[in-house]
Amino acid sequence: MYPLQLELTEQAIKIADDDGWSWAQYADALLKLQRPTEALKAYEQAESFGAGDIAKRGRAEVLKALGRLPDALAAYDAVLAENIGDVVAKSGRAETLRALGRLPEALAAYDATIADHPESVVAKNGRAETLRSLGRLQEALAAYDATIAHYPERADAKSGRAETLRALGRLNEALAAYDVIIAQHPEDIVAKSGRAETLRALGRLPEALAAYDVTIAQHPEDIVAKSGKAEVLKALGRLQEALAAYDSILDSKSDDSIARTGRVGVLVALRRYDEALESLPDENPVTLEDWIAYHIRGMIMLRKGRIDEAIRIFEQGVEEDPIPSSKEYFRNALAVACLRRRDFARAESALDGVNTPLLQPQANVLRLHTFGASGEDAPAVAAYEQLSDKPWFIPDELIGELHRRYILKEEPRHDDDWVFEQELDIFLFDPNQQAIYSDLLAA
């Protein structure tokens, strides 16, 4: 009941405006309601009135929420320099390392925290989340199962497990898991948004939209649900409504990375490429958010016909992106660009590294094209057969065109430009890609 928390703590600081504890609780409410700039000032007030470690930890958490990750890491280090046993600061520091893309360091930090504080569910969940970011999905699932076995009341561990099922492509299991969580924890907003996201991944778009509407009505402060609704509107082709939805979010929270990234995707769908580019950072990527933006920049370059520049971006992502799931999106995009250049050997090499379950249908479309155009009939047929249960966002007409060309060896009905645009659209409207982006940024 975060709005009530805010109301009561605001009254408290009016009654006793020099009470550090009240200021810290007020700052916590502001942060939970996604008002980080105000929360930062409130934590600074709390520290000035003697709130100590809670204010310093809170300040670090706000810096992380603001995307000021190096500052957040330094702030956590300062807390730990004074109190090496602070488990909250240890977990926060590990989470910041993960947000910086320093995944092996984050995993090691979580392992050390759990060794010192085996009761910390936050650290255990963070470790499982890091395993998922590393693409070690079965290990992540096992980690969540172990936590749930010891702490069956923890909704956060259950939601993490459901999200891992979704990452494994086990969408119906994920949906059932979210239904159980919501039945047991009807107030859990993470599970509600995760359920709606899974409905979208299943192509049940009207149900997903209705689920987001219910969640937003119950939790009007939640940005993740509002962004999810905007993505469903985009998937339904209601692009102007999607753009308006993102604009509404950013009007109230201009620094929200999920909404900012989603809005750029809508601008690309509207073919407003220059406007989309203006919304993206132009410096070398460092954080997870930077790498996501860099991938989007590469896709825009493809749309604008600047193939060489797109290839350069995607090759850098394949080489340097620290997040395996994100790196594989760079691989698929590189394959699309190479297909545009008719460089089939290079496209095949890029696709060799795509192993994430959720990305196999998209990769198999590109494999069918790559192997078929290269005259490698057997692997082309194998890729086509893998598409018998393709997801909803891959058009039947595209599969039919590739099948006609490369399996049946018949005359094409569409030209190469049409095929290229259709293959790009797969990634533009892929719900799993936006879900991965949102999960990384929200975490």
N, C-alpha and C positions, 0 to 999 in steps of 0.2 A: 504494500500500500504506500508506494513512494510519494504520491502527491500529499497524502496525509503526513508522512514523515517530514516532508518539506514544510508544510504549514506549521507543524508543532515546533520544529527546530527554529523556524524563522521567528516564532513567538518567543522562544527561549533566548535567542540572542538579543531581542529587543528588551527583555526583562533584565538580562545580565549580559551586557555587551562586552564584558571583559572575560567571559568564561570560555576558556580554550576548548573544553570538551564539547560545549554546545556548538561552537563554531565548526569543530571537526565533524559533528553529526550533520550539521547543516550542509557542509561541503559534500559529505557523502550522499545526501539526498539530491543535491544538484548534479552530482556525477551520475547517479542512477537515472536521473531524468534527462541525461545527455545534454547537460549545460556545462561543459568542461571549463570554459573560460571563466565563468562565475565561480565554479568550484575551485579553481586554482587560487583565485583571490581569497576565497573563504578559508582554504587550508593555510594560506600565508598568514591570515588573521589568527587562525587557531595556533599556529606555531609561535606567533608573537606573544600570545597569551599563555604560553607554557604547555601546549598540548603534547609536545615531545614527539616520540616515535610515531604516534598515530598520524600526526600532521605531516611529518616528513614522508612516511609511506604513502599517505594520501596524495601528497604533492607529486610523488613519482608516478602514481597511478594516473593522475590527470595528465601529466606530461606524455605518458604513453597513449592515452586516449586522444590527445591532440596531435599525435604523430611525431612528436619531438623525441624520437626514440633514443638518440645518443644522450640527450639531456636526462631522459628517464633512467637510462642505465647508470649514469653518473649519480643520480639521486638515490637509486637503490644501493649502489656501492657505498655511498656516504652513510646510509642507515646501517649497513652491515659492518662498516668500519667501527661504529660505536656499539653495535650489538650483534655479534656474529651469529647468535642463536635465533635471530628473528625469522621465523618460518614464513611469515607473510611476505617479508622483503625478499627472502630467497626465491619463493615462487614467482613473485612479481618480476624479479630480475631474470629468471629463466624464461618467463613469458616474453619479456622484452627482447631477449636474444632470439627467440623464435620469430618475433615480428621483424627483426632485423635480417632474417634469413639465415642466421647462424645456427642451423639446426643441430649439428653434432654437439656444439657447445651447450645448446639449450637442453638436449637430452642428458648430457653429462651433469648439468646443473640440477635437473630434476632428480636424477639418480642419487646424487649426493644429498639432496634435500630429503628424499625418502629414506635414505640410510640413517640420517640424523633424526628424522621425524616420521617414523613409519605410520603414524596415525593421520598424517596429512592427506585428506582426500583431494584437496585442491592440487597438491603436487602430483598425486597419482593421475588425476584427470588431465593435468597439463602434460604429463609424460605420455599418456595415451594419445593426446591430441598431436603431440610432436611426432610420434610414430606414424600417425596418419598423414601428417604433412610430409614425412620422409617416404611415403608410399609403402610403408611396412604395414599393410592393412590387416593382415591376419594377426600380427602381433598386437596391433592396436585393439582389435576386437577382443583378444584374449585378456589384455590389460583391463579393458572396461568390464569384462565378465568377472574378473577377479575382484575388482572394486565393488561391483554390485553384490557379489556373494558376501562380502564383509559388511557392506553398508547398503542394504536393500532399500532404504528409504531415500537414497540420493537420486533426485530427478536429473541432476546434471550429468551423472555418469550414465544413466539410462539414455538420455538424449544423445550423448556422445557415441554410445553404442549404436543407436539408430542411425546416426549420421554416417558411421563407418559402414553399416550395412548398405546405405545408399551409395557410398563411394565404391563399394564392391559390386554395384549394379544389381543388388538384391532388393529391388524397389518395393515389391509387395511385402517382403519381410519388414523392411524399414517402415512402411505405412502401418502395418499391424503393430509394430513396436511403439510407434508414436501414439497410436490409439490407446494402447495400454497405459502409457505414461500419462496421457491427458485424463484418462479415467481415474487414475490414482492421484494425480496432482493437477486438478483442474485449473489451478492458477498459473501453471508453468508456461510462460510465454515462449520460451525457446522451443519447447515441444510443439506448440501450436504453429509457430512459423515453420519448423522443420516438416511438420505434416503437410502444410500447404505447399511447401517447396517440393515435396515428394509427389504430391498430386500433379504439380506442374511437370515434373520429370516424366511422369506416366502419361502425359498428354491429356489429362482430365482437367482442362483449362477452366471451364465454368465452375467446377467444384473448387478448384484452387482459388479462383477469384472470390467465391463466396466465403471460403475459409479465411482468407486474408481480411475480408470485410468484417467478419465476426471478431477476429483478433483485434483489429484496429478499433472497433467499437468498444471492446473491453479494455484495451490498452492504448489509448490515443497518443501516448507519448512514445510509442515504440517505432523507431526509425526502420528497423530491419523488416518488420511486417509491411510498412508503407513502401519500402523499396521492392519487396517481393511482389506486392500488388502491381507496382509499376512494370515489373518484368512480365507479369502475366498479361497485362494490357499490351505490351510490346509483342508478345507471342501471339496474341489474338489479332494483331495487325492494327490495333487502335493506337497508332504511334503518337498522335497529337495528345491524346489523353495520358499516355505514358510520360511524355515530356512534361506535361502540366503537373503530373503527380510528382515527378522528381523536382521540378521547380518549386513546388510547394514545400517539399522537405528542405531544400536548400535555402529557402527564404527564412526558415526558422533555425536552421543549423547549417550554416554555410561551409563548415569545415568537415562535414560528414563524408568520409571517403567512399563508403558503399554507394551512397546516392550520387556522388560526383562521378564515380566510375560508370554506374548504370546510365546516367544521363548521357554520357559520351556515347555509349552503345546505341541509344535511341537516335542521337544525332547522326551516327553512321548509317543507321537504318533509313533515316530520312534523306541520306546522301548530302548532308550538310557537313562536308568533310573539313573545310577550313575552320568552321566554327568548332568542330570537335577537336581539331588539333590545338586550337587556342586554349582549350580546357585541360590539356595534358601538359605535364612537366616536360621540359626539353633537356634536362641534365641527364648525365649517366645514371642508370638505375642503381639503387643501393638497397632500399627497403622492399618488403613484399609489395607494398602499394606501388612503388616505382616500377617493379618488374611487370605488374599487371598493366600499368599505363603504357609501358614500353611495348608490350604485346599488342595492345590496341593500336598504338601508333603504327606498328608494322602492318596491321590489317588495313588501316586507312591508306597506307602507301600502296598496298595491293589494289585497293579500290580506285585509287587515282592513277593507276597504271605505272607507278614508279617502282618497277619490279626489282631492279638492282638494289635500291635502297631498302626495300622490304626484306630481301634476302640477307642483306647485311645485318639488319635488326634481328631477324630470326636466328641467324647463325650465332650471333652474340648471346641470344637467349639460351640456345642449346648448349653453348659452352659455359655460360656463367650463371644462369639462373639457379639459385640454391634450392628451390622448391621442386621436387620431382614432378608433382602433378602439374605445376605451371610450366616446367621445362618441356613436358610432353605436348602441351598446346603449342609451344614454339616449334616443336618437331612437325606436328601436323601442318601448321601454317607454312613452314619451310617447304614441305612436300607440295602444297598447293602452288606456291610460287615457282617451284622447279617444274611442275607440270605445265605452268603457263609458258615457261621457257622451253618446254619439250625436252628437258634434261631428266630423262626417266631414271637413269642410274642414280643420280643424286637424290631424286625423290624417294627411290626405293631405300637408299641408305638412311634417309631421315626417318622413314616409317619403321625401320628395324628397331628403333629405340622406344616405340610406343607400346607400353605394356599395361597401362592403367585400364581396368575393366570397363569403366564408363566411356573410355575413348575408343574402344575397339570398333564400334559400328562406323564412326567417322573415319577411322583409319582404314577400315575395310573398303569403304567407298573409294578412297584414294588408292588403295592397293589394286582394286579392280581396274581403275583407270590406268595406273602405272604399269601393271603387268600386262594388261590387255594391249595397251599402246606399244609395248615392247615386244609383243608377240609371244609372251610367256603364258601359254594357254592354261596350263594346269594350275598355277597359283592364282590366275585370274578367276578361274572357275571356283576355286576354294574360297576366295574372298567373296565372290557373289553368293555362294551357298551360306556363308556366315551372315549374310544380310537378310535371311528369310524371316527373322524376327527383329527387324530394324525398329528403332524408336520413331515416334511420330514426326519429329522435326526434320527427318531426312525424306525429301519428296519422292514419291513413287515414280514421278516422271523422270527424275534424274537417274534413278536405278534402271528404269526401263531404257533410257537412252544409252547408258553404258553397257547394259546387257545386249542391246541390239547391235552396238558397234563391235564389242569385243568377245562376246560369247556366240551370238548368232551370225556374226560377220555380215550384217546387213547394212544397207545405206543409212546414215544418220538422218534423223528428223530435225536436229538442231545443230547449229554451228558450234565451234570451239568456244567462242565468247560466251554463249549461253551456258555451256557446261561449267566454265570457269566461274561465272557469277553464281550459279547454283551451288557449287562447292564452297564458295565463300559464305553464302547464306547459311550453310549448315552450321558454321561456327558463330555466325552473328546471332542466330536464334537458338543455339544450343543451351538448354536450361542448366545442364550440368556445369558448363563453364562459368556462368554467372553465379551458380551456387558455390562453386569452389572459390571464386573471387570473394563472394560475400562471407563465406566461412573464414577465409584467411584474414580478411580485413576486420571482421567483427571480433575474432579472437584476439 
